[in-house]
Each structure stands twice: as C-alpha cells, then as structure tokens.
Amino acid sequence: MPHGPWQAEWTFISEAGVTTGTAHTPRYVDIRTAVFKAADKSQRDLAHDETAERAEPWKLLVGALYSEAMLTADELGTWRYVSLDGWANVTIRFTP
C-alpha cells in the first residue's frame, strides 16, 4: 500500500442533515476509516439500531473504497465518487 500524503474531502447529504469533512494522513486505511465514519454518521437514524440495513449508495461506496479508490488515486492522483441519488460526494487524492 503506497504511503502518502493522502487527502480526502467529503460531503454527505441525508435526512439527518449535511456532513462534511476532510482528512490528511500518510496511510490510506486511515482515510478510508474517516470516510466510513462520516458516511455512517450521515446515514444513522438515532431512533433506530446502528446495525440497520444500509441503502444501495452506502454499499456502492463501501465497495468502491475497498476495490478501486486506492488504486485509482495511486495511479491517477485523484479518485472521486458521486452517488446517483446525491447523498455522497467523496474525493480522495494521493500525492507522493
């Protein structure tokens, strides 16, 4: 796994409100964790169990973060994910 600097920016828009943030770290795994936590926070309905089934955009984001985000950012310098429903807008950059 390439060591970094890795940077991420995200915006999640849901019924719970807008969640935005950034992360800067030398390890991709820390970037992925920061994005997961923000995405989870945006999807969480505090009136329901935290283990509730996640919607399709959540599953697509998780899959992309594990399968393509690091490799694409490593090769091209930037990876971006925008969900079709407008929930997620995530950009990950790798600058060796």
C-alpha positions as CSV (number, residue, x, y, z in Angstrom):
1,M,0.0,0.0,0.0
2,P,1.5,3.3,-1.0
3,H,2.3,5.7,1.8
4,G,1.4,9.1,1.4
5,P,0.2,12.0,1.8
6,W,-3.4,11.0,1.3
7,Q,-6.1,13.6,1.5
8,A,-9.9,13.2,1.4
9,E,-12.8,15.6,1.2
10,W,-16.4,14.5,1.6
11,T,-20.0,15.8,1.7
12,F,-22.9,13.6,2.6
13,I,-26.4,14.9,2.4
14,S,-29.2,13.0,4.1
15,E,-32.4,13.4,6.0
16,A,-30.2,13.8,9.1
17,G,-28.5,16.9,7.5
18,V,-25.2,17.6,5.8
19,T,-22.0,16.0,6.9
20,T,-18.8,17.5,5.5
21,G,-15.2,17.0,6.4
22,T,-11.6,16.4,5.4
23,A,-8.7,14.1,6.4
24,H,-5.0,14.2,5.8
25,T,-2.8,11.2,6.7
26,P,0.1,9.2,5.4
27,R,-1.9,5.9,5.4
28,Y,-4.9,5.1,3.0
29,V,-6.5,2.9,5.7
30,D,-6.9,6.0,7.9
31,I,-8.5,7.9,5.0
32,R,-10.9,5.0,4.4
33,T,-11.8,4.9,8.1
34,A,-12.5,8.6,8.2
35,V,-14.8,8.4,5.2
36,F,-16.6,5.4,6.6
37,K,-17.2,7.2,9.9
38,A,-18.6,10.3,8.2
39,A,-20.8,8.2,5.9
40,D,-22.1,6.2,8.8
41,K,-22.9,9.4,10.8
42,S,-24.8,10.8,7.8
43,Q,-26.9,7.6,7.4
44,R,-27.6,6.9,11.1
45,D,-31.1,7.4,12.3
46,L,-30.7,7.8,16.0
47,A,-34.2,6.4,16.5
48,H,-33.1,3.0,15.0
49,D,-30.5,0.4,15.6
50,E,-27.0,1.1,14.4
51,T,-26.9,-2.2,12.6
52,A,-29.9,-1.4,10.4
53,E,-29.7,-2.3,6.7
54,R,-27.9,0.3,4.7
55,A,-29.2,1.7,1.4
56,E,-27.6,0.9,-2.0
57,P,-25.5,4.1,-2.2
58,W,-23.8,3.1,1.1
59,K,-23.0,-0.4,-0.3
60,L,-21.6,1.1,-3.5
61,L,-19.4,3.5,-1.6
62,V,-18.0,0.7,0.7
63,G,-17.3,-1.5,-2.3
64,A,-15.5,1.3,-4.2
65,L,-13.4,2.3,-1.2
66,Y,-12.2,-1.3,-0.9
67,S,-11.8,-2.1,-4.6
68,E,-10.9,0.9,-6.6
69,A,-10.3,4.1,-4.7
70,M,-6.7,3.5,-3.5
71,L,-5.5,2.1,-6.8
72,T,-7.1,4.8,-8.9
73,A,-5.8,7.6,-6.7
74,D,-2.4,6.0,-6.6
75,E,-2.3,5.8,-10.4
76,L,-4.1,9.0,-11.4
77,G,-3.6,11.1,-8.3
78,T,-7.4,11.5,-7.7
79,W,-10.4,9.3,-7.2
80,R,-13.9,10.7,-7.0
81,Y,-17.3,9.1,-6.0
82,V,-20.6,10.9,-6.5
83,S,-23.7,8.8,-5.8
84,L,-26.6,8.9,-8.2
85,D,-29.0,10.0,-5.5
86,G,-26.9,12.9,-4.4
87,W,-26.1,11.5,-1.0
88,A,-22.4,11.2,-1.4
89,N,-19.6,13.3,-2.9
90,V,-16.2,12.0,-2.0
91,T,-12.7,12.9,-3.4
92,I,-9.5,11.1,-2.4
93,R,-6.1,12.4,-3.5
94,F,-2.7,10.8,-3.4
95,T,0.4,13.0,-3.8
96,P,3.6,11.0,-3.5
